[in-house]
Amino acid sequence: MPMFKLPLSGDVTQTIPPWAALFSPFNNQYSAITVNLGRSSAPAVEEEVLAEVGSYGKQLGRIGDALLVLLKHFRPETPLASDEQEAIDALKQMLDEIATIKEHHRREVLRP
């Protein structure tokens, strides 16, 4: 079923300063935080995935958890080159730092 939202009922909060109308003819944007999701070849798909599947953080979290499982069982046939090992170590360190933050917020975590 398609999502239907009335005006002012969306998921986004935007602060509009009272002086915004003064600068709008110049196409300027003044705000404390600007989020630009970048270019997308299929913005409608991205919007639906974010609404129906999960945020980018949730998607990356699941990918990170799956990578931890794969790394746990990873047994290379030949020794890794130093740059390959560094890439894996950097990923493990990043996932460990994320796990620490998740624990701080009382979330379930997997650790490398």
MDAnalysis code that builds the backbone (N, CA, C; Angstrom):
import MDAnalysis as mda
import numpy as np

u = mda.Universe.empty(336, n_residues=112, atom_resindex=np.repeat(np.arange(112), 3), trajectory=True)
u.add_TopologyAttr("name", ["N", "CA", "C"] * 112)
u.add_TopologyAttr("resid", np.arange(1, 113))
u.add_TopologyAttr("resname", ["MET", "PRO", "MET", "PHE", "LYS", "LEU", "PRO", "LEU", "SER", "GLY", "ASP", "VAL", "THR", "GLN", "THR", "ILE", "PRO", "PRO", "TRP", "ALA", "ALA", "LEU", "PHE", "SER", "PRO", "PHE", "ASN", "ASN", "GLN", "TYR", "SER", "ALA", "ILE", "THR", "VAL", "ASN", "LEU", "GLY", "ARG", "SER", "SER", "ALA", "PRO", "ALA", "VAL", "GLU", "GLU", "GLU", "VAL", "LEU", "ALA", "GLU", "VAL", "GLY", "SER", "TYR", "GLY", "LYS", "GLN", "LEU", "GLY", "ARG", "ILE", "GLY", "ASP", "ALA", "LEU", "LEU", "VAL", "LEU", "LEU", "LYS", "HIS", "PHE", "ARG", "PRO", "GLU", "THR", "PRO", "LEU", "ALA", "SER", "ASP", "GLU", "GLN", "GLU", "ALA", "ILE", "ASP", "ALA", "LEU", "LYS", "GLN", "MET", "LEU", "ASP", "GLU", "ILE", "ALA", "THR", "ILE", "LYS", "GLU", "HIS", "HIS", "ARG", "ARG", "GLU", "VAL", "LEU", "ARG", "PRO"])
u.atoms.positions = np.array([
    [0.843, -1.159, 0.000],
    [0.000, 0.000, 0.000],
    [0.900, 1.239, 0.000],
    [0.624, 2.216, -0.861],
    [1.458, 3.420, -0.896],
    [1.273, 4.235, 0.385],
    [2.329, 4.950, 0.747],
    [2.282, 5.773, 1.946],
    [1.640, 7.108, 1.609],
    [0.713, 7.544, 2.450],
    [0.041, 8.815, 2.251],
    [0.286, 9.675, 3.469],
    [0.779, 10.877, 3.250],
    [1.038, 11.787, 4.365],
    [0.380, 13.129, 4.083],
    [-0.251, 13.651, 5.100],
    [-0.833, 14.978, 5.006],
    [0.271, 16.019, 5.158],
    [0.018, 17.250, 4.735],
    [1.029, 18.293, 4.943],
    [1.383, 18.415, 6.420],
    [2.645, 18.638, 6.697],
    [3.187, 18.791, 8.045],
    [3.135, 17.509, 8.864],
    [2.960, 16.355, 8.227],
    [2.923, 15.104, 8.980],
    [4.081, 14.187, 8.627],
    [5.112, 14.719, 7.982],
    [6.237, 13.896, 7.553],
    [7.193, 13.585, 8.680],
    [8.265, 12.868, 8.356],
    [9.259, 12.435, 9.321],
    [10.376, 13.454, 9.510],
    [10.365, 14.526, 8.767],
    [11.472, 15.481, 8.776],
    [11.056, 16.743, 9.519],
    [11.947, 17.242, 10.363],
    [11.714, 18.511, 11.041],
    [12.642, 19.541, 10.426],
    [12.117, 20.685, 10.095],
    [12.920, 21.732, 9.465],
    [12.693, 23.038, 10.204],
    [13.767, 23.702, 10.557],
    [13.678, 25.014, 11.172],
    [13.749, 26.059, 10.076],
    [12.778, 26.941, 10.053],
    [12.756, 28.005, 9.063],
    [12.911, 29.315, 9.817],
    [14.084, 29.942, 9.719],
    [14.298, 31.191, 10.436],
    [13.430, 32.311, 9.861],
    [13.044, 33.276, 10.684],
    [12.148, 34.332, 10.202],
    [12.742, 35.174, 9.082],
    [14.057, 35.235, 8.988],
    [14.689, 36.033, 7.937],
    [14.858, 35.261, 6.622],
    [14.417, 34.013, 6.572],
    [14.600, 33.191, 5.376],
    [13.963, 33.826, 4.145],
    [12.808, 34.470, 4.334],
    [12.127, 35.086, 3.190],
    [12.953, 36.207, 2.581],
    [13.756, 36.873, 3.421],
    [14.585, 37.956, 2.905],
    [15.649, 37.457, 1.946],
    [16.173, 36.260, 2.203],
    [17.272, 35.739, 1.407],
    [16.831, 34.767, 0.313],
    [15.569, 34.363, 0.322],
    [15.112, 33.376, -0.652],
    [15.270, 33.821, -2.104],
    [15.139, 35.119, -2.440],
    [15.350, 35.496, -3.850],
    [16.768, 35.207, -4.327],
    [17.701, 35.094, -3.396],
    [19.093, 34.851, -3.757],
    [19.445, 33.363, -3.716],
    [18.447, 32.526, -3.424],
    [18.621, 31.073, -3.390],
    [19.670, 30.648, -2.359],
    [19.738, 31.364, -1.249],
    [20.647, 31.021, -0.173],
    [19.930, 30.141, 0.841],
    [20.706, 29.352, 1.561],
    [20.138, 28.498, 2.595],
    [20.938, 28.710, 3.864],
    [20.256, 29.071, 4.926],
    [20.904, 29.297, 6.203],
    [20.298, 28.340, 7.217],
    [21.110, 27.452, 7.748],
    [20.648, 26.536, 8.786],
    [21.854, 26.024, 9.536],
    [21.597, 25.483, 10.731],
    [22.680, 24.940, 11.537],
    [23.188, 23.627, 10.950],
    [22.285, 22.833, 10.380],
    [22.651, 21.529, 9.835],
    [22.010, 21.372, 8.465],
    [22.791, 20.945, 7.497],
    [22.275, 20.664, 6.167],
    [22.604, 19.218, 5.839],
    [21.613, 18.451, 5.446],
    [21.825, 17.065, 5.059],
    [21.570, 16.949, 3.572],
    [22.587, 16.488, 2.853],
    [22.457, 16.289, 1.425],
    [22.766, 14.820, 1.153],
    [21.777, 14.089, 0.695],
    [21.971, 12.663, 0.449],
    [22.702, 12.404, -0.856],
    [23.011, 13.441, -1.597],
    [23.765, 13.266, -2.830],
    [22.872, 12.893, -3.992],
    [23.524, 12.633, -5.093],
    [22.791, 12.242, -6.299],
    [22.429, 10.768, -6.226],
    [21.305, 10.457, -6.790],
    [20.866, 9.070, -6.841],
    [20.253, 8.816, -8.203],
    [20.541, 7.646, -8.752],
    [19.927, 7.296, -10.027],
    [18.482, 6.847, -9.841],
    [18.110, 6.539, -8.589],
    [16.740, 6.098, -8.309],
    [16.307, 6.608, -6.935],
    [16.054, 7.912, -6.786],
    [15.697, 8.455, -5.474],
    [14.411, 7.862, -4.901],
    [13.475, 7.484, -5.753],
    [12.236, 6.882, -5.249],
    [12.517, 5.541, -4.589],
    [13.458, 4.785, -5.156],
    [13.835, 3.494, -4.571],
    [14.488, 3.723, -3.206],
    [15.422, 4.674, -3.136],
    [16.086, 4.961, -1.869],
    [15.083, 5.383, -0.808],
    [14.143, 6.241, -1.183],
    [13.131, 6.704, -0.238],
    [12.308, 5.538, 0.296],
    [11.911, 4.625, -0.594],
    [11.093, 3.490, -0.164],
    [11.900, 2.521, 0.699],
    [13.159, 2.286, 0.345],
    [14.012, 1.403, 1.161],
    [14.170, 1.995, 2.557],
    [14.433, 3.296, 2.634],
    [14.583, 3.932, 3.939],
    [13.301, 3.853, 4.758],
    [12.162, 4.002, 4.108],
    [10.884, 3.966, 4.807],
    [10.460, 2.550, 5.182],
    [10.722, 1.570, 4.313],
    [10.189, 0.223, 4.513],
    [11.192, -0.776, 5.080],
    [12.490, -0.597, 4.810],
    [13.506, -1.574, 5.226],
    [14.266, -1.097, 6.449],
    [14.874, 0.050, 6.349],
    [15.610, 0.577, 7.482],
    [16.514, 1.714, 7.090],
    [16.945, 2.461, 8.092],
    [17.833, 3.596, 7.865],
    [19.177, 3.109, 7.343],
    [19.999, 4.056, 6.897],
    [21.337, 3.689, 6.447],
    [22.115, 3.044, 7.592],
    [21.932, 3.566, 8.798],
    [22.618, 2.987, 9.957],
    [22.202, 1.550, 10.208],
    [20.920, 1.273, 10.103],
    [20.439, -0.099, 10.307],
    [20.978, -1.024, 9.218],
    [20.982, -0.538, 7.972],
    [21.500, -1.351, 6.874],
    [22.986, -1.641, 7.075],
    [23.752, -0.601, 7.416],
    [25.190, -0.793, 7.639],
    [25.447, -1.676, 8.853],
    [24.631, -1.537, 9.884],
    [24.781, -2.382, 11.064],
    [24.608, -3.859, 10.736],
    [23.620, -4.159, 9.933],
    [23.394, -5.562, 9.547],
    [24.523, -6.085, 8.674],
    [25.029, -5.233, 7.788],
    [26.172, -5.639, 6.957],
    [27.391, -5.882, 7.842],
    [27.623, -4.989, 8.815],
    [28.741, -5.160, 9.738],
    [28.623, -6.447, 10.543],
    [27.424, -6.740, 11.039],
    [27.219, -7.987, 11.789],
    [27.484, -9.210, 10.923],
    [27.024, -9.172, 9.681],
    [27.257, -10.302, 8.775],
    [28.753, -10.456, 8.482],
    [29.454, -9.334, 8.310],
    [30.898, -9.400, 8.078],
    [31.624, -9.989, 9.285],
    [31.178, -9.658, 10.497],
    [31.801, -10.237, 11.689],
    [31.651, -11.755, 11.711],
    [30.479, -12.238, 11.323],
    [30.271, -13.689, 11.267],
    [31.217, -14.306, 10.246],
    [31.312, -13.688, 9.067],
    [32.199, -14.214, 8.029],
    [33.660, -14.165, 8.470],
    [34.072, -13.090, 9.118],
    [35.459, -12.981, 9.584],
    [35.776, -14.025, 10.650],
    [34.784, -14.346, 11.474],
    [34.991, -15.353, 12.516],
    [35.343, -16.714, 11.906],
    [34.779, -17.001, 10.753],
    [34.987, -18.305, 10.112],
    [35.971, -18.236, 8.943],
    [36.585, -17.081, 8.746],
    [37.488, -16.865, 7.618],
    [38.833, -17.541, 7.877],
    [39.199, -18.431, 6.980],
    [40.492, -19.123, 7.047],
    [41.122, -19.042, 5.657],
    [41.953, -18.029, 5.405],
    [42.511, -17.871, 4.055],
    [43.427, -19.039, 3.693],
    [43.384, -19.427, 2.427],
    [44.236, -20.513, 1.944],
    [45.692, -20.087, 1.876],
    [45.909, -18.816, 1.609],
    [47.271, -18.268, 1.575],
    [47.310, -17.077, 2.531],
    [48.484, -16.767, 3.064],
    [48.577, -15.622, 3.980],
    [48.162, -14.327, 3.280],
    [47.535, -13.444, 4.045],
    [47.105, -12.166, 3.490],
    [48.301, -11.236, 3.332],
    [48.254, -10.410, 2.317],
    [49.257, -9.360, 2.151],
    [49.050, -8.345, 3.279],
    [50.069, -7.565, 3.571],
    [49.986, -6.636, 4.699],
    [48.855, -5.623, 4.517],
    [48.643, -5.126, 3.294],
    [47.559, -4.165, 3.083],
    [46.183, -4.824, 3.240],
    [46.081, -6.097, 2.880],
    [44.827, -6.830, 3.071],
    [44.544, -7.019, 4.560],
    [45.570, -7.383, 5.327],
    [45.401, -7.572, 6.769],
    [45.068, -6.253, 7.450],
    [45.699, -5.163, 6.989],
    [45.410, -3.837, 7.536],
    [43.955, -3.450, 7.297],
    [43.427, -3.782, 6.122],
    [42.026, -3.473, 5.805],
    [41.085, -4.228, 6.744],
    [41.378, -5.498, 6.998],
    [40.546, -6.290, 7.901],
    [40.674, -5.779, 9.328],
    [41.889, -5.456, 9.754],
    [42.091, -4.933, 11.103],
    [41.366, -3.601, 11.292],
    [41.399, -2.735, 10.275],
    [40.715, -1.446, 10.356],
    [39.201, -1.650, 10.462],
    [38.668, -2.616, 9.710],
    [37.242, -2.917, 9.787],
    [36.881, -3.431, 11.172],
    [37.682, -4.354, 11.702],
    [37.413, -4.886, 13.046],
    [37.453, -3.781, 14.099],
    [38.419, -2.871, 13.975],
    [38.525, -1.780, 14.929],
    [37.294, -0.876, 14.849],
    [36.865, -0.550, 13.624],
    [35.686, 0.293, 13.449],
    [34.443, -0.385, 14.028],
    [34.269, -1.679, 13.749],
    [33.106, -2.403, 14.250],
    [33.149, -2.519, 15.777],
    [34.341, -2.615, 16.342],
    [34.485, -2.650, 17.792],
    [34.093, -1.305, 18.407],
    [34.503, -0.204, 17.777],
    [34.129, 1.131, 18.256],
    [32.617, 1.334, 18.171],
    [32.012, 0.847, 17.095],
    [30.550, 0.932, 16.946],
    [29.871, 0.107, 18.031],
    [30.408, -1.075, 18.330],
    [29.832, -1.930, 19.377],
    [29.870, -1.226, 20.730],
    [30.947, -0.511, 21.007],
    [31.056, 0.218, 22.269],
    [29.963, 1.277, 22.370],
    [29.731, 1.999, 21.274],
    [28.673, 3.016, 21.269],
    [27.311, 2.359, 21.439],
    [27.077, 1.252, 20.750],
    [25.797, 0.543, 20.880],
    [25.582, 0.088, 22.321],
    [26.622, -0.446, 22.954],
    [26.507, -0.887, 24.351],
    [26.165, 0.285, 25.263],
    [26.752, 1.429, 24.983],
    [26.460, 2.626, 25.773],
    [24.969, 2.959, 25.713],
    [24.333, 2.643, 24.597],
    [22.913, 2.898, 24.416],
    [22.068, 1.645, 24.674],
    [22.689, 0.675, 25.337],
    [22.017, -0.572, 25.720],
    [21.411, -1.313, 24.536],
    [22.194, -1.378, 23.464],
    [21.801, -2.134, 22.267],
    [22.561, -3.440, 22.247],
    [21.995, -4.434, 21.613],
    [22.661, -5.727, 21.467],
    [23.786, -5.598, 20.447],
    [24.931, -6.218, 20.748],
    [26.090, -6.064, 19.868],
    [26.768, -7.396, 19.584],
    [27.471, -7.430, 18.467],
    [28.423, -8.476, 18.143],
    [29.782, -7.822, 18.165],
    [30.763, -8.512, 18.705],
    [32.117, -7.955, 18.762],
    [33.044, -8.808, 17.909],
    [34.050, -8.142, 17.308],
    [35.048, -8.903, 16.523],
    [35.856, -9.828, 17.420],
])
